[in-house]
């Protein structure tokens, strides 16, 4: 009987150890590349569509990172989005990138979202003087992650 109890405990601890090796609780998505020129702003909008009443929705936290074509981090920030609302995070060509007239830089936005959250992302590029939108990207692709072994 003692031997069976010992074996059961060993199996339980082994199972617990395997469960402790969880996969990351974050999903990472990226937009495609888009150009930003002097006088423009990139804005990542994240919408938390929420849930229908009377249920209570999930408040989501997301990390936003702007990268250039070489993968260099340009700017990073964190957003907290309540159900039914959206938040945005800007990358300005003048203050954040110091682009001069005639300069252009290829960028993309990367979003890190808790797996329990479903956010709707759009990246827009707009002229910050006129406010006119130049381009909108609504498609993101999951960034593959490496799962570490034991």
C-alpha positions as CSV (number, residue, x, y, z in Angstrom):
1,X,0.0,0.0,0.0
2,X,2.8,2.4,0.9
3,X,4.5,1.7,-2.5
4,X,1.2,2.5,-4.3
5,X,0.9,5.8,-2.4
6,X,4.5,6.7,-3.2
7,X,4.0,5.9,-6.9
8,X,0.8,8.0,-6.9
9,X,2.5,11.0,-5.3
10,X,5.4,10.7,-7.8
11,X,3.0,10.7,-10.7
12,X,1.1,13.6,-9.3
13,X,4.2,15.7,-8.8
14,X,5.4,14.8,-12.3
15,X,2.0,15.9,-13.8
16,X,2.2,19.1,-11.7
17,X,5.6,19.9,-13.0
18,X,4.5,19.4,-16.6
19,X,1.5,21.7,-16.0
20,X,3.9,24.3,-14.6
21,X,5.6,24.5,-17.9
22,X,2.9,26.5,-19.5
23,X,3.1,28.2,-22.8
24,X,3.3,32.0,-22.8
25,X,0.1,33.8,-21.8
26,X,0.8,36.4,-24.4
27,X,0.0,36.3,-28.1
28,X,2.1,38.5,-30.3
29,X,0.8,39.9,-33.6
30,X,2.4,42.2,-36.2
31,X,1.1,44.4,-39.0
32,X,2.7,44.5,-42.4
33,X,5.2,47.2,-43.3
34,X,4.0,50.6,-44.2
35,X,5.9,53.9,-45.0
36,X,5.8,57.0,-42.8
37,X,7.1,60.3,-44.1
38,X,7.8,63.7,-42.6
39,X,4.5,65.3,-41.4
40,X,2.8,62.0,-40.7
41,X,1.8,60.1,-37.6
42,X,1.3,56.3,-37.3
43,X,-1.5,55.4,-34.9
44,X,-2.2,51.9,-33.6
45,X,-5.8,51.7,-32.5
46,X,-6.9,48.8,-30.4
47,X,-10.6,48.1,-29.9
48,X,-11.9,45.9,-27.1
49,X,-15.3,44.9,-28.6
50,X,-16.4,43.7,-25.2
51,X,-19.4,41.5,-24.6
52,X,-23.1,41.9,-24.7
53,X,-24.9,42.9,-21.6
54,X,-25.6,41.7,-18.9
55,X,-22.2,39.9,-19.0
56,X,-19.1,41.6,-17.7
57,X,-16.4,42.1,-20.2
58,X,-12.6,41.7,-19.8
59,X,-10.4,44.7,-19.4
60,X,-7.4,44.1,-21.7
61,X,-3.8,45.2,-21.4
62,X,-1.7,45.2,-24.6
63,X,1.8,46.2,-25.4
64,X,2.5,48.1,-28.6
65,X,5.9,48.3,-30.2
66,X,6.8,50.1,-33.4
67,X,9.8,48.6,-35.3
68,X,11.6,49.6,-38.5
69,X,12.5,47.4,-41.4
70,X,15.6,46.1,-39.6
71,X,13.7,45.2,-36.5
72,X,15.0,48.1,-34.5
73,X,12.5,49.2,-31.7
74,X,11.4,52.7,-32.4
75,X,8.9,53.2,-29.6
76,X,7.0,51.1,-27.1
77,X,4.1,51.5,-24.8
78,X,1.2,49.9,-22.9
79,X,-2.5,50.3,-23.3
80,X,-5.4,49.3,-21.0
81,X,-8.7,49.0,-22.9
82,X,-12.1,48.5,-21.2
83,X,-14.9,46.6,-23.0
84,X,-16.6,48.6,-25.7
85,X,-13.8,51.2,-26.0
86,X,-10.6,51.8,-27.8
87,X,-7.2,53.2,-27.1
88,X,-4.5,54.4,-29.4
89,X,-0.7,54.7,-29.4
90,X,1.1,57.2,-31.7
91,X,4.5,57.3,-33.5
92,X,5.1,60.8,-34.8
93,X,7.5,61.3,-37.7
94,X,8.8,64.6,-36.2
95,X,9.3,64.1,-32.5
96,X,9.7,60.3,-32.4
97,X,11.6,59.7,-35.6
98,X,13.1,63.1,-36.4
99,X,12.3,62.8,-40.1
100,X,13.1,65.8,-42.2
101,X,11.2,66.9,-45.3
102,X,11.6,64.2,-48.0
103,X,12.6,61.5,-45.5
104,X,10.6,58.3,-45.3
105,X,10.9,55.2,-43.1
106,X,9.3,51.8,-43.3
107,X,7.6,50.7,-40.0
108,X,5.4,48.1,-38.6
109,X,3.5,47.7,-35.3
110,X,3.7,44.7,-33.0
111,X,1.0,44.0,-30.4
112,X,1.4,41.7,-27.4
113,X,-2.0,40.7,-26.0
114,X,-3.1,38.5,-23.1
115,X,-4.5,35.2,-24.6
116,X,-7.8,35.8,-22.7
117,X,-8.3,39.1,-24.7
118,X,-9.6,39.6,-28.2
119,X,-8.7,43.0,-29.5
120,X,-9.4,44.5,-33.0
121,X,-6.3,46.3,-34.2
122,X,-5.9,48.9,-37.0
123,X,-2.8,50.8,-37.9
124,X,-3.3,54.1,-39.7
125,X,-1.0,56.7,-41.1
126,X,-2.3,60.2,-41.2
127,X,-1.1,63.7,-42.0
128,X,-0.9,65.4,-38.6
129,X,-1.5,68.9,-40.0
130,X,-4.6,68.2,-42.0
131,X,-5.7,65.1,-40.0
132,X,-6.4,63.2,-43.3
133,X,-5.8,59.5,-43.2
134,X,-3.3,58.3,-45.8
135,X,-3.6,54.5,-45.2
136,X,-5.2,52.0,-42.9
137,X,-4.0,48.4,-42.2
138,X,-6.4,46.1,-40.4
139,X,-4.8,42.8,-40.9
140,X,-2.3,41.3,-38.4
141,X,-0.4,38.1,-38.4
142,X,0.6,36.0,-35.4
143,X,4.3,36.1,-34.7
144,X,5.6,32.5,-34.1
145,X,7.0,31.9,-30.7
146,X,9.6,29.4,-29.5
147,X,8.4,27.1,-26.8
148,X,11.2,26.1,-24.5
149,X,11.7,22.5,-23.6
150,X,12.3,21.1,-20.2
